[in-house]
Amino acid sequence: MKGPPTPLVEELSRLGYALMRLLLSRAKEIFAQEGVSLLQAEVLRRVKEGVQLPSRLAEHLEVLPSQVSHLLASLEEAGLLERHPDPQDRRRVLLRLTPKGEAVHKRLQEAWLQAYGQHLARLSPKELVLFRDLLRKLTEVEGG
C-alpha cells in the first residue's frame, strides 16, 4: 500500500512535532505552578487511575525502576503520595495519593483541560469533531 506523498508527510511530521512541543511546553508551565514536573504529574495521574505497584508504574512511564523510586521519594517528600505494604503480600508496596496529592492532581487536571481547551477553541465545532475522529484513527492499534 502506497502512502501519501513525501512532501506532505514531511510537512505533517513538522506540524505534529510543533504541536507536541507546544503542548508539552504549556504542560510544563502549568505543572510548575504546582511545583511538579511532567513525570511527577504523570505519576499522580497513573496512581489516581489505579496503578498501585511501582513496577507497573515503571512500565507505564517507560522508565527504569530506579527512576520510579526517585520519583516516588520526591512525591512522598512533598506529601503527595504514600507507599504502604500490600496486605496480600507484605514484600510488595502499594501506592496511593494523599489528600494533598488528590487536591494537587485535581488542580493539575483542571488547569490542563482549561489550557488545552483554550488551544482547541481555535477550531470550529465541526473541525473539533473531525480532529477527534482523525486522532482516533491515527492512534488506533494496527490490526486491532
C-alpha positions in Angstrom: 0.0 0.0 0.0 1.5 3.3 -1.1 1.4 6.2 1.4 0.8 9.9 1.0 3.4 12.0 -1.0 6.7 12.5 0.8 6.4 16.4 0.9 3.0 16.1 2.7 4.4 13.5 5.1 7.3 15.8 5.9 5.0 18.8 6.5 2.7 16.8 8.7 5.7 15.5 10.6 6.9 19.0 11.3 3.4 20.2 12.2 2.8 17.2 14.5 6.2 17.8 16.2 5.5 21.5 16.6 2.1 20.8 18.2 3.6 18.2 20.6 6.3 20.7 21.6 3.8 23.5 22.1 1.6 21.3 24.3 4.5 19.9 26.3 5.8 23.4 26.9 2.4 24.5 28.1 2.0 21.5 30.4 5.4 22.1 32.0 4.3 25.7 32.8 1.0 24.5 34.3 2.6 21.8 36.3 5.5 24.0 37.5 2.9 26.3 39.1 2.0 23.3 41.4 5.7 22.5 41.9 5.7 19.2 40.0 7.5 18.0 36.8 5.8 16.4 33.8 6.8 12.9 35.1 5.6 13.6 38.6 2.3 14.8 37.2 2.1 11.6 35.2 2.8 9.5 38.3 -0.1 11.3 40.1 -2.4 10.7 37.2 -1.5 7.0 36.9 -1.8 6.3 40.6 -5.2 8.2 40.6 -6.2 5.9 37.7 -5.4 2.8 39.9 -1.8 1.9 39.1 -0.6 0.9 42.6 2.6 -1.0 42.1 5.9 0.8 41.5 6.9 -1.9 38.9 3.7 -1.3 36.9 4.3 2.4 37.1 7.8 2.0 35.6 6.2 0.0 32.7 3.6 2.8 32.1 6.1 5.5 32.3 8.7 3.5 30.3 11.4 4.3 32.8 13.8 2.2 34.9 12.5 1.1 38.4 15.3 3.2 40.0 13.9 6.3 38.3 10.4 5.5 39.6 11.9 5.1 43.1 13.3 8.6 42.9 10.0 10.0 41.6 8.1 8.3 44.4 10.5 9.6 47.0 10.1 13.2 45.8 6.3 12.9 45.7 6.3 11.3 49.2 8.6 14.0 50.5 6.2 16.6 49.1 3.3 14.9 50.9 1.5 14.0 47.7 1.9 10.2 47.7 2.2 7.3 50.2 3.7 3.9 50.0 2.2 1.2 52.2 2.6 -2.6 52.4 0.3 -4.8 50.3 -1.9 -6.7 52.7 -1.8 -9.8 50.4 2.0 -9.7 50.0 4.0 -7.8 52.6 7.0 -7.9 50.3 5.2 -5.6 47.9 4.5 -1.9 48.3 1.2 -0.2 47.1 0.9 3.4 46.2 -1.9 5.9 46.9 -2.3 9.6 46.7 -2.6 11.5 50.0 -5.5 14.0 50.3 -2.9 16.7 49.3 -1.9 14.6 46.3 -5.6 14.2 45.4 -6.1 18.0 45.5 -2.9 18.7 43.5 -3.9 16.2 40.9 -7.4 17.7 40.6 -5.9 21.2 40.2 -3.5 20.0 37.6 -6.2 18.2 35.7 -8.5 21.3 35.7 -5.7 23.7 34.7 -4.5 21.4 31.9 -8.0 20.9 30.5 -8.7 24.6 30.6 -5.4 25.4 28.8 -5.9 22.6 26.2 -9.5 23.7 25.7 -8.3 27.3 25.0 -5.9 25.9 22.4 -8.7 23.8 20.8 -11.0 26.8 20.8 -9.2 27.9 17.6 -11.2 25.2 15.9 -14.9 25.3 14.9 -17.2 22.7 16.4 -17.2 20.8 13.1 -13.3 20.9 13.0 -13.2 19.7 16.6 -15.2 16.6 15.8 -13.1 16.0 12.6 -9.9 16.5 14.6 -11.1 14.0 17.3 -12.0 11.5 14.6 -8.7 11.8 12.9 -6.8 11.4 16.1 -8.8 8.3 17.0 -8.0 6.9 13.6 -4.3 7.7 13.8 -4.0 6.3 17.4 -5.8 3.0 16.7 -3.6 0.0 17.3 -2.9 -1.6 13.9 -4.6 -5.0 13.5 -6.8 -4.3 16.5 
